[in-house]
Amino acid sequence: MKKTLWGSALLGIMLALTSFVSGCSDDDSATNQMEPLSKNTVQDQKGDLSGNEAMSSRFLFDANEVDRLTIITEDGSEINLEKEPLLTEMLGIMDTLTTSATPSTSFDYTIVLWTVHDEPVVMQIGKDVLKVGDTYYEGNTMVLLNDLVKKYAGNLYLKELNIDRVMISARDLGKTKQLSGESFLNMIEILRNAQYLEKPPRLRDPLFPYYVLELDIGGKQIVEVDVLSPTLLSVAYGEEHSYYQLNDSIFGSLKEQISLIDYTPHHVKYLFKTNELRIVDLGDSLPVGEIVLAGEDTDPLEMKALTHSFVRMLSEGKRNSGVSLEEKPSLMLLFQVNDEKLQVPVFRNGFIYRQQLYEREGIFDDILNHIKEKYEN
């Protein structure tokens, strides 16, 4: 009797399950075609997903549940900001991307989306690919996404740094000094007020004496800020460079800390005083036969910075090395310092300054490549 009752109950349960599965088969088929979503993307009982929420569901997070963002640069610096308007702008671009089967390990930025439950959603952004979780996305608009994140990171980068110590280095002079007291506080204020430039400036070479600010971030990281000109800064984090404009010249306060050196005419660094530089091609290496770094048709600051870059290369030369040079030089550098004109023949691995031979490996190629880079840009 017990077996008969148990068998009847079991049969009833099986029939009920069959009926349930049959009734749900169409819905299950549709569900199986959808991408799996995390618990945060489950539809709210009060309404359907819409707008950013629907757009972000395919990226395994609910935009409405995001509380804040953290941008982590390639060098590990963290920049914290509110979710808007960056999140909305990001989602507008991300919605145009498609999944990619090509993985990538090269990323410029990591973005952590923190939900209201303090749960992180990690996104990694490269030049050509976006990674969310284990899924990669690609598309022509990836460059827009990368530029967008770079802009927000750049705007806040210097403002977010917790700077404990500032060292000033004058690279062309070989001098360094640590700031303290009011000088330290004034420098922090200058950096905080620097304005991010979305478009890179034409000036890329630092002016003499090539000041560099070495920022100590909690003893864990050193951030170097290149002072390109009295009002222009450059910061490199990873392979990315960001540029900042200052309202007032920073050179005055820097020279108070590290004064200039008045080099004698027999020192190669005397050429930093150059008013004009002519580069004459003695072969067929340059885009043109002669390049003049001066004149009314050029940007004086840019030409001066370019001249200083070549003097910097020459200053790395070593005297009396006994190096054997070619019979003929490849380039002739014609410097004019005040009223004095100086000829500097340049060979493949050396040069002559005031009848003195200097060895500097690869100097011809370095000068040539720098010139070509300027012409290409």
N, C-alpha and C positions, 0 to 999 in steps of 0.2 A: 504493500500500500504506500509506504513512504517513497519507494522507487518510482511508482506511477505518478504520484503528486509532484515529485522533483522533476521527472521527465516532462510533465505538462508545463510546469513553470519555466523550465529551460527553453522549451519550444516557444512559449509566449514571448520570452525575452528576445530570442533570435528573430522572431517575426517583427517585433517592434523595432529592433535595430535595422533590419532590412528596409522597413518602411521609412525610417529616418534618413538612412543613407540615400535611398532613392529620391527622396524629396529634396535633398541638399546637393545632389550631384552637380547641377548646373552652377550653383553658387561656388562650389569647390573648384570647378574648372576655371572660373574667372579669377578666383583668388590665387590659384597656382601660377597664373600668368603675370601677376604683379611682382615687383621687386620687394624683397623682404624689408620691413621697416622696423626701427627700434621702438621701444615702448613709448618714446616721446612723440612718435609720429602717428600714434593711434588716434583715429577720429574722435573728437570730443562729442559727447552725447547731445550737446546743445546745438550743434550745427556741423556742416561740412567744412573741410579744409578749403581755404580760399586765399588769394593773394600770395604774399611771401610764404605763408605757412604751407600752401600747396606746392609752391615752387621748391621749397627747401626739403620737402618730404623725401624726394628722391636722393638727397644727400644725407639721409639718416639723422636729421634733427628737425625740430620744430622752431621756426624763427621766433614765434611768439614766446617761447620758453627760454630764449637766450637772454641773459642778464647783462653780460659784459664781454669784452674781447681782450685778448693779450696777443700782441704781435711779437714774435721772437725772431730777431735778425740772425744772419748766418754766423755772426761772432758770439751769439748767445745773449745779447742784450734784450731785455724785456721791456715792452712798451704797453702800458695798460690804458684803455680808453673805453668810453661808452659805446654801446652797440650801434647807435644811430649817429650819423647817417651812413657809416661805412657798411653795415650789414645789408641795408637795402640796396646800395650801389653794387655790392659784391654779388648779391643774388640775381640782380638784373643781368649781369654778365655770365654768371655760372649757369643760368638757365639755357644759354645758347650752346653749352658744351655737350659733347657726347662721350660715352664711355670709351675707354681706350684699352687695347690689349697689350700695349707697350709699356712696361714698367719703367720707372725712372728713379735714380738715387740722387739726382742733383736738384736741390731746392734752395731758393733764395730766402724764403720766409716760412715760418711755421705760425699758424694762427690757432689759438685755443679759444673756442667758444664755450663760455661758462654758462650753464643753465641756471635757472632759479633754484634748482636742487643742488647747485654747486657740483654738477657733473660735467666733465670736460668732453668736448668734441674736437678732435685734432684734425686740422687741415694743413697740408703742405703745398706750397705754391712755388713753381719753377717758371722758367721762361716759356716752356711749351706744354706743361702738364700740371694738372691739379690732382692731389691725392686726398681722398677722404676715407678714413678707415683702410680697407684693403682694396679699394676701387680707384682706378685712375680715370681721369677725364681729360679731353683735349679739344682743341678748336682754334680757329683763327683769332678769337677774342681773348685768348690766354695772355697775349701781350698787354691788353687793356687791364686785365685783372692784376697782372704783375705791377704795372705802372700805378694803378690805383692804390695798392697796398704800400708801394714804395713812397707815394705821396703822403699818405697818412703817417707812415713810420717816420719819414723825414721831418714832417711838421712838428712831431713830438719828441724826436730822438734826443736832442740836446736838452730839452726841458725836463725829460724824465730821468736823466742820468743822476745818480746819487754820488756826487764827486767828493772824495775825501782828501785828495791831494792833487796839486797841479805843478808839474815841472815844465819849465820853458827851456827848449833846446834851440840854439842858433846853429844849425847844421853847417853852414858855410864858415862859421867862426870856430867851431869845435868847443862851444861853451854851453853849459847848462846851469840852471838855477831853480830852486824850489820857491814857490810863492808862499807867503804867510801873511797872517793878519788881514789888514784892510786890502792889500793887493790881491790876496786870494779871493776875498769876497767880491771885489770889483770885477775880477775875471769871471767868476761864476755868473754874475749879473749880465756881463757882456754875452756870454754863451747862451744864457736863457733867452735873451732878447733877439738872438740871431734869427733872420727870416729865411725859411727854406726856399730854394729856387727849384721850380719844377723842371725848367729847361737848363741843361748844363751850360755854363759860360764858355766863351771862346778861350779865356785865359785858363790854361791848365798847368803851366810851369810856375813854380814859386819864385818870387822876387828875392834878391839878395837882401838880408842874410839868411833866408829860408828858416823862419821861425816855425817851430812845431810845439804844440801844447800836448803834453803827455798827461792824460787824465787817469788817475787811479780810482777805480770803481770798487770800493770796499775791499781792496787788497786782493781781489779775485780776477781783475781784468784791467788792462791798460788800453785806453782809447786814444788814438793819435789824431789830432786836429791840425792839418796843414794850413798855415797862414799863407795863402797864395799872393795876396796883395793887402794893402792897409784895410780894405773893407770886404775881403772875400775869403771864406774858409772852405776847406774841403775835408770831409770825413769819410774814411773807408771802413766798411764793416763787411768782412768776407770779400767777395768780388764786386760788391756794390759801392758806388761812390755817391755821396750827397753833398750838395753845395749850399752855402749859406751866405747871405748878404748882411753886412753890419751897417748900422746907421752912421756911425762915426769911425774914424781911423783907429785901429788898434796898435799901430806902429809906435805911437808916442809912449804908451804905457809899457810896451815890450822893450823899447830902447832904454827906458829908465832902469829896467832890470838887467839887461845885457846890452852894453854899449857897443858901437861898431868899432872895427879895427881899421886904421888907416894904413893899408898895405903899401910898401915901397914899390917903386917902378920895376924892380928886379924880381918881385914876387909875382907868380902867375895870377894870383887873385887880384892884383892891381887892375886887371882887365874888367873887373866888375864895375869900374868907373866908366866903361865905354859909352860914348855918345852915339856911335854908329858902327855897324858891322856889315861888311860885304863878304859874301861867300862866293868864291870863284871856282868853278869846276875846271879842273885841269885835264879832265878826261871826258867821258860821256856818262857820268853817273847821276847828275842832277836833272830834275825836270826842265830847268832852264840853265843857261850858261853862267848866270850871275844872279845872286839873290841879295837884295839890299834890305837890311833890317833897320830902317829909319825912313824918314820922309813924311810928307803931308798926307799921302794916300794910305798910310798904315795906322793901325791903332798903336799909339806910343807905348802904352802899358803892356800890350801883348808882345810887341817887338822887343821891349826891354826884358821881359820875362824870358822870351825865347833866347835872347843873347846871353842872359845869365845861365841858362841851361847848358849852353855850349862852353862857357867859361868854367862851369862846374865840372864838366867832363875833363877839361884841360887841367884843372887843379888836382885831379887824381893822378897826374903823371909823376914819375919818379926820375930824379936827376941822376946824371952820371952813371947810368946803368950799363953802358957799353953795348946797348942794343944795336943790331945791324938793321938799317933801314934801306928801303928801295932807293934806286938811283934818283928817281923823280917822285915828288909828292903827288898825291891824288887830288888834294884840295888846297886852296890858299885862303886863309882867313885874314881879312884886312880890318883891323880894329882902329878906331879913332878915339883917343882919350884926350879930351880938351883939344889942343892943337897938334898933338903928337899922333903920327900914323905908324902902326906897328903891323908887320907882316908875320904871320904864323903859318909856315908850311905844315900840312898834315899828311902823314904817311899812314899806312895800314895799321901800324901798331905803335905809333909815336908821333912826335911833333918837335919843332924847334921854336924856342922863344928866346929872343935876345941872344942869339948865337949859342944857346945852351940846348943840348939834346935831352929830350924827355921820353921815357917809355910809358906807354899807356895802351895795353892790349885791347884791340878791337875798336879804337877810337874813331877810325874812319867809318866803319859800319854803323856805329852808334849815332854819329852825327848825320850820316846819310839817312838812316831809318827815321830819325826824329824829323828831319826836313820833309821826307816823303809823307809822314803821318800828318804833318801840318797842311801839306798841299792837298791830301786826300780829304781832309775835314773842311 
